[in-house]
Amino acid sequence: MASYALKDIIQIADRAYPDGLVGRASRKEKVGDGLATFIASELKETFDSDASALDQVREALRALNVARREVEAVAEAFSNVEADLESKG
């Protein structure tokens, strides 16, 4: 079964992310964007060159969904603190 090269997986993310920063971050360029660097890193760390293209895409999606849930949890924590501070006036 066909599979992607890591550069192909990075390109998928890069097309969706502003200014091509995921691709640049994947090449270790200093992009000044921690999220782009994080995405490139996660995609590299979870990439399996022996997996099928479908499994590679599923793994990238799984890793990004885990990250999304973690970021949402942190955002929720800040929302709760904001609400608490507002209620105290």
C-alpha positions in Angstrom: 0.0 0.0 0.0 1.3 3.5 -0.8 2.5 5.8 1.9 3.6 9.4 2.2 7.0 10.8 2.8 7.3 13.1 5.9 7.6 16.1 3.6 4.1 15.3 2.2 2.6 15.2 5.7 4.3 18.5 6.5 3.0 20.0 3.2 -0.6 19.1 4.2 -0.2 21.1 7.4 1.8 23.9 5.8 -1.0 24.5 3.2 -3.5 25.0 6.0 -1.2 27.1 8.3 -0.6 30.9 7.6 2.6 31.9 5.8 4.1 28.5 5.2 5.4 28.5 8.8 5.0 24.8 9.5 7.2 23.9 6.5 9.8 26.4 7.5 9.7 25.2 11.2 10.1 21.6 10.0 13.4 22.7 8.4 14.5 24.0 11.7 14.2 27.7 10.6 13.5 30.2 13.4 10.0 31.2 12.5 8.9 33.0 15.7 5.7 31.0 15.9 5.6 28.4 18.7 2.5 26.7 17.4 3.9 26.2 13.9 7.1 24.7 15.5 4.9 22.5 17.8 2.9 21.2 14.8 6.0 20.4 12.8 7.5 18.7 15.8 4.4 16.6 16.5 4.1 15.5 12.9 7.8 14.5 12.8 7.6 12.6 16.1 4.5 10.6 15.2 5.4 9.9 11.5 5.8 6.3 10.5 7.4 5.8 7.1 6.3 2.2 7.1 2.6 2.9 7.6 0.1 3.3 4.8 -0.9 6.8 3.7 -4.3 6.3 5.4 -2.6 5.3 8.7 -0.2 8.2 8.4 -3.0 10.7 8.0 -4.9 9.1 10.8 -1.9 9.3 13.1 -1.3 12.9 12.3 -5.0 13.7 12.9 -4.9 11.8 16.2 -1.8 13.7 17.4 -3.3 17.0 16.4 -6.6 16.2 18.1 -4.8 15.3 21.3 -3.0 18.7 21.1 -6.3 20.5 20.4 -8.0 18.9 23.5 -5.0 20.0 25.6 -5.0 23.5 24.3 -8.8 23.7 24.8 -8.4 22.6 28.4 -5.8 25.3 29.1 -8.1 27.9 27.4 -11.0 26.7 29.6 -8.8 27.2 32.7 -8.1 30.8 31.7 -11.8 31.3 31.0 -12.6 30.1 34.5 -10.0 32.4 36.0 -11.4 35.3 34.0 -14.9 34.6 35.1 -13.8 34.4 38.7 -11.9 37.7 38.5 -14.9 39.4 36.8 -17.2 38.1 39.5 -15.0 39.7 42.2 -15.1 43.0 40.4 
